[in-house]
Amino acid sequence: MIPIEDLLRFVREDAPWGDVTSEAVVPDVACRAVIRAKEAGIAAGLEEAWALFEHFGVEVRQRIPDGRAVAPGAVLLELEGRARAILLLERTALNIIGRMSGIATRTREAVEAVRAVAPDVRVAATRKTAPGLRVLDKKAVALGGGDPHRYCLSDMVLIKDNHLALVPLAEAVRKAKERSRYRAVEVEVETARDAVEAAVAGADIILLDNMAPDAVREAVGLLAARGIRERVTLEVSGGVAGGDLAGYAATGIDIISMGALTHTVRNFDVSLDILKGAGTVRLS
C-alpha cells in the first residue's frame, strides 16, 4: 500500500478547504454506510479505502480481501462513524476502488484468455500509468493476476528504439552489462533479425515490439535455429489487444505486456450508500 500521506493528498485535492456542503447541511451524527459493487469483477483498492476511513476515525466493520471476484450487489466495505467523515471521503474512496478494480478486472480477463492457450505465459503491465498513481495501478495489475513489470527507470535496463538511434545495439548491450552487472538487460527490437542480434549480444530479455504474431513466430524460430532461444526471455508488446491475446500466446513467447491495462482504464462501477432505517439514501 502507498503511504497514508499520499492517500491524504487525494483527499486534499477533492476537499482543499473542507466539504462545504456536508458541513452546512449534515448534523454531526454517526451513521452506517456500505460500499457495494454494481457489476461483476475483481475487487481492488479496498486496503487503501480502509486506510483512509480508519485515518479519519471511521470504523470499517467488514472488508472483503483485495483480489477476490465479486458479483453485482456485493458489499465490499461496511462502515460506521461520523457522517461528515464518510461523506468527505466518499468520492476519493470510490475513485480509488473504481480505478483499481477496473484494472484488476481487465487484467484477470487477459490472464485467463492467455492461460487458456499457454498457461506459462505471463501478462504484464507497462509504465503507461497515470501520473502519481503508478503504485496503485501496478498493484491492481498484480491483484488481477498479472505481472507489474518494472516500476520505474531505475529498476532494470530496457534499451528502446530511441536509445538505439544514438548507440548501436551490440554496443548498448555491452555498456549496459558493464554498468549494471546485477540488473537484467532488456532490448526492444522490431524485426526477427534484430532479435537474434540482441540475443547474441547478451541481452537477457528481448522485447518484440509492434510485431504481428507471424513475425513473432519467425523470431522464435530464428532464435531456436541458432540454439539461443533458451538463453533469453521473450516479451511481446505494442498494440496487443484483447482479440490478439490467444494468437500471441501461441507463438512460443514468455511474456505479453499490455499498456492498455493501465492507460485505457474502464472504471469499475461502485457506489456508497448511507443506511437510513430499512432503506437507503443514495449520495453518489
C-alpha positions as CSV (number, residue, x, y, z in Angstrom):
1,M,0.0,0.0,0.0
2,I,1.2,3.5,-0.7
3,P,1.9,5.8,2.3
4,I,-1.1,7.3,4.0
5,E,0.3,10.8,3.2
6,D,-0.1,10.0,-0.5
7,L,-3.7,8.9,0.1
8,L,-4.4,12.1,2.1
9,R,-3.1,14.1,-0.9
10,F,-6.0,12.7,-2.9
11,V,-8.5,13.9,-0.2
12,R,-6.9,17.4,-0.1
13,E,-7.3,17.5,-3.9
14,D,-11.0,16.9,-3.5
15,A,-11.6,19.0,-0.4
16,P,-8.8,21.6,-0.1
17,W,-11.0,23.7,2.3
18,G,-13.3,21.1,3.6
19,D,-16.6,19.6,2.4
20,V,-18.8,22.8,2.4
21,T,-22.0,21.0,1.6
22,S,-21.8,18.4,4.3
23,E,-20.6,20.9,6.9
24,A,-23.5,23.1,6.1
25,V,-26.4,20.7,5.9
26,V,-25.5,17.4,7.7
27,P,-25.6,17.3,11.5
28,D,-22.6,15.9,13.3
29,V,-24.0,12.4,13.8
30,A,-22.8,8.9,13.5
31,C,-24.2,6.7,10.7
32,R,-23.6,3.4,8.9
33,A,-22.8,3.0,5.2
34,V,-21.8,0.4,2.7
35,I,-19.8,0.4,-0.4
36,R,-21.2,-2.0,-3.0
37,A,-20.1,-3.4,-6.3
38,K,-22.6,-2.7,-9.1
39,E,-21.1,-5.2,-11.5
40,A,-19.1,-8.4,-11.5
41,G,-15.3,-8.1,-11.4
42,I,-12.2,-8.3,-9.3
43,A,-12.2,-6.1,-6.2
44,A,-9.1,-3.9,-5.6
45,G,-8.3,-0.7,-3.7
46,L,-10.1,-1.8,-0.6
47,E,-7.0,-1.7,1.5
48,E,-6.4,1.9,0.5
49,A,-10.0,2.9,1.2
50,W,-9.9,1.1,4.6
51,A,-6.7,3.0,5.5
52,L,-8.4,6.4,4.6
53,F,-11.6,5.7,6.6
54,E,-9.6,4.4,9.6
55,H,-7.4,7.5,9.5
56,F,-10.5,9.7,9.8
57,G,-12.0,7.7,12.6
58,V,-14.5,5.7,10.6
59,E,-14.6,2.1,11.7
60,V,-14.5,-0.5,8.9
61,R,-16.7,-3.3,10.2
62,Q,-16.3,-5.5,7.2
63,R,-13.9,-5.6,4.3
64,I,-13.5,-8.3,1.6
65,P,-10.0,-9.2,0.5
66,D,-8.5,-7.4,-2.4
67,G,-8.2,-9.6,-5.5
68,R,-11.5,-11.5,-4.8
69,A,-14.0,-12.0,-7.6
70,V,-17.3,-10.2,-6.7
71,A,-20.9,-10.3,-8.0
72,P,-23.2,-7.3,-8.6
73,G,-24.5,-6.1,-5.3
74,A,-21.7,-7.5,-3.2
75,V,-20.8,-5.4,-0.1
76,L,-17.1,-4.5,-0.3
77,L,-16.9,-2.4,2.8
78,E,-19.2,-1.8,5.7
79,L,-18.6,1.5,7.6
80,E,-19.6,3.1,10.8
81,G,-18.6,6.5,12.0
82,R,-19.2,10.3,11.7
83,A,-21.4,11.0,8.7
84,R,-19.4,14.1,7.7
85,A,-16.2,12.0,7.6
86,I,-17.8,9.3,5.5
87,L,-19.1,11.9,3.0
88,L,-15.8,13.7,2.9
89,L,-14.1,10.5,1.8
90,E,-16.8,9.1,-0.4
91,R,-15.6,10.2,-3.8
92,T,-11.9,9.7,-3.1
93,A,-12.6,6.1,-1.9
94,L,-14.8,5.3,-4.8
95,N,-12.3,6.7,-7.3
96,I,-9.6,4.5,-5.9
97,I,-11.7,1.4,-5.7
98,G,-13.2,2.0,-9.1
99,R,-9.9,2.6,-10.9
100,M,-8.0,-0.2,-9.2
101,S,-10.9,-2.7,-9.6
102,G,-11.2,-1.8,-13.3
103,I,-7.6,-2.5,-13.8
104,A,-7.7,-5.7,-11.8
105,T,-10.7,-6.9,-13.7
106,R,-9.2,-6.2,-17.1
107,T,-6.0,-7.9,-16.1
108,R,-7.8,-11.0,-14.9
109,E,-9.7,-11.3,-18.2
110,A,-6.4,-11.0,-20.1
111,V,-4.7,-13.6,-17.8
112,E,-7.5,-16.1,-18.3
113,A,-7.5,-15.6,-22.0
114,V,-3.8,-16.3,-22.2
115,R,-3.8,-19.2,-19.8
116,A,-6.4,-21.0,-21.9
117,V,-3.8,-21.2,-24.7
118,A,-0.4,-21.1,-22.9
119,P,-0.6,-21.5,-19.1
120,D,3.1,-20.4,-18.6
121,V,2.9,-17.2,-20.5
122,R,2.7,-14.1,-18.2
123,V,0.6,-11.0,-18.7
124,A,2.5,-7.8,-17.7
125,A,1.8,-4.1,-17.3
126,T,4.0,-1.3,-18.6
127,R,5.0,2.2,-17.4
128,K,2.0,3.7,-19.2
129,T,0.3,4.7,-15.9
130,A,-1.5,7.8,-14.7
131,P,1.0,10.3,-13.1
132,G,1.0,9.9,-9.4
133,L,-0.9,6.6,-9.5
134,R,1.7,4.1,-10.7
135,V,2.0,2.2,-7.4
136,L,-1.8,1.8,-7.3
137,D,-2.1,0.9,-10.9
138,K,0.7,-1.7,-10.7
139,K,-0.7,-3.2,-7.5
140,A,-4.1,-3.5,-9.3
141,V,-2.4,-5.4,-12.1
142,A,-0.9,-7.8,-9.6
143,L,-4.2,-8.3,-7.8
144,G,-5.7,-9.3,-11.2
145,G,-3.0,-11.9,-11.6
146,G,-0.7,-10.0,-13.8
147,D,3.0,-9.1,-13.5
148,P,3.6,-5.4,-12.7
149,H,6.9,-5.4,-14.7
150,R,9.4,-2.6,-13.9
151,Y,8.0,0.1,-11.7
152,C,10.4,2.8,-12.9
153,L,13.5,3.6,-15.0
154,S,15.7,2.7,-12.0
155,D,14.5,-1.0,-11.8
156,M,16.2,-2.5,-14.8
157,V,17.8,-1.7,-18.1
158,L,15.4,-1.5,-21.1
159,I,17.2,-0.4,-24.3
160,K,14.5,1.1,-26.5
161,D,14.4,2.5,-30.1
162,N,15.4,6.0,-29.1
163,H,18.5,4.6,-27.3
164,L,19.4,2.6,-30.4
165,A,19.0,5.7,-32.5
166,L,22.1,7.0,-30.6
167,V,24.1,3.9,-29.8
168,P,24.5,0.6,-31.9
169,L,22.6,-2.4,-30.4
170,A,25.7,-4.5,-29.6
171,E,27.5,-1.6,-28.0
172,A,24.4,-0.6,-26.0
173,V,24.1,-4.1,-24.6
174,R,27.8,-4.3,-23.7
175,K,27.7,-0.9,-22.0
176,A,24.6,-1.8,-20.0
177,K,26.2,-5.1,-18.9
178,E,29.3,-3.3,-17.7
179,R,27.4,-0.6,-15.9
180,S,24.6,-2.7,-14.4
181,R,26.1,-6.1,-13.6
182,Y,23.3,-7.2,-11.3
183,R,20.3,-5.9,-13.3
184,A,18.6,-7.7,-16.2
185,V,19.2,-6.1,-19.6
186,E,16.2,-6.0,-22.0
187,V,16.4,-4.8,-25.6
188,E,13.5,-3.6,-27.7
189,V,13.6,-4.8,-31.3
190,E,11.2,-4.7,-34.3
191,T,12.5,-7.5,-36.5
192,A,13.4,-11.1,-36.1
193,R,17.0,-10.5,-37.2
194,D,17.4,-7.7,-34.6
195,A,16.1,-10.2,-32.0
196,V,18.9,-12.6,-33.0
197,E,21.5,-9.8,-32.8
198,A,20.2,-8.8,-29.3
199,A,20.5,-12.4,-28.1
200,V,24.0,-12.8,-29.5
201,A,25.0,-9.5,-27.9
202,G,24.0,-10.9,-24.5
203,A,20.5,-9.4,-23.8
204,D,18.6,-11.2,-21.0
205,I,15.2,-10.2,-22.3
206,I,14.1,-9.3,-25.8
207,L,11.1,-7.2,-26.3
208,L,9.5,-7.8,-29.7
209,D,7.7,-4.5,-30.3
210,N,4.8,-4.0,-32.6
211,M,5.3,-7.3,-34.4
212,A,2.4,-9.4,-35.7
213,P,2.1,-13.0,-34.4
214,D,3.6,-14.4,-37.6
215,A,6.6,-12.1,-37.2
216,V,6.9,-13.2,-33.6
217,R,6.9,-16.8,-34.7
218,E,9.7,-16.1,-37.2
219,A,11.8,-14.5,-34.4
220,V,11.2,-17.5,-32.1
221,G,12.2,-19.9,-35.0
222,L,15.4,-18.0,-35.8
223,L,16.5,-18.0,-32.2
224,A,15.7,-21.7,-31.9
225,A,17.6,-22.4,-35.1
226,R,20.7,-20.6,-33.7
227,G,20.4,-22.6,-30.5
228,I,19.9,-19.5,-28.4
229,R,16.2,-19.4,-27.7
230,E,16.6,-20.7,-24.2
231,R,19.1,-18.0,-23.3
232,V,16.6,-15.3,-23.4
233,T,13.1,-14.3,-22.1
234,L,10.9,-13.2,-25.0
235,E,8.4,-10.5,-24.4
236,V,5.8,-9.1,-26.9
237,S,4.3,-5.6,-26.6
238,G,2.9,-2.8,-28.7
239,G,-0.7,-2.7,-29.8
240,V,-1.6,-6.0,-28.2
241,A,-5.4,-6.0,-27.9
242,G,-7.8,-8.5,-26.2
243,G,-8.6,-10.2,-29.5
244,D,-4.9,-10.8,-30.3
245,L,-4.0,-12.4,-27.0
246,A,-4.6,-16.0,-28.0
247,G,-2.6,-15.6,-31.2
248,Y,0.4,-14.1,-29.4
249,A,0.2,-16.6,-26.5
250,A,0.5,-19.5,-29.1
251,T,3.8,-18.1,-30.6
252,G,6.2,-19.5,-28.0
253,I,7.0,-16.3,-26.2
254,D,7.2,-15.9,-22.4
255,I,5.5,-12.5,-21.6
256,I,2.8,-10.4,-23.1
257,S,3.0,-6.8,-21.9
258,M,-0.1,-4.6,-22.4
259,G,-0.1,-0.8,-21.9
260,A,-3.9,-0.9,-22.2
261,L,-4.2,-2.5,-18.8
262,T,-3.4,0.9,-17.2
263,H,-3.5,3.6,-19.9
264,T,-7.1,2.9,-21.0
265,V,-9.0,2.1,-17.8
266,R,-12.7,1.4,-17.7
267,N,-13.8,2.3,-14.2
268,F,-15.4,-0.5,-12.2
269,D,-18.9,0.6,-11.1
270,V,-19.2,1.0,-7.3
271,S,-21.4,3.1,-5.0
272,L,-21.5,4.2,-1.4
273,D,-24.9,4.1,0.4
274,I,-25.7,5.7,3.7
275,L,-28.1,3.4,5.6
276,K,-31.2,5.0,7.0
277,G,-33.6,2.8,8.8
278,A,-34.7,-0.1,6.5
279,G,-34.0,1.9,3.3
280,T,-31.0,3.7,1.8
281,V,-30.3,7.3,0.7
282,R,-28.1,7.3,-2.4
283,L,-25.5,10.0,-2.3
284,S,-23.4,9.4,-5.5
